[in-house]
Amino acid sequence: MWPEVLTAKETAAYLRLDYQLLMRMTRAGELPSLKTGRTYRYHRRAIDQLMGADTIRR
């Protein structure tokens, strides 16, 4: 199971995107993220909602 807060590399793997594409999308403001120092963090639920994923857990 994926953690609630993801690193950029984890988010790229989660979305099956190239890391560089993820970073371009992040810098363009297309993905919700939090910059902490030189790194970005992503909240998994926010990414799921943005992508329209069903987040209902059973």
Summary of the structure (lengths in Angstrom):
residues: 58
radius of gyration: 11.1
end to end distance: 13.5
largest distance: 36.6
contacts: 128
relative contact order: 0.22
helix: 43%
strand: 19%
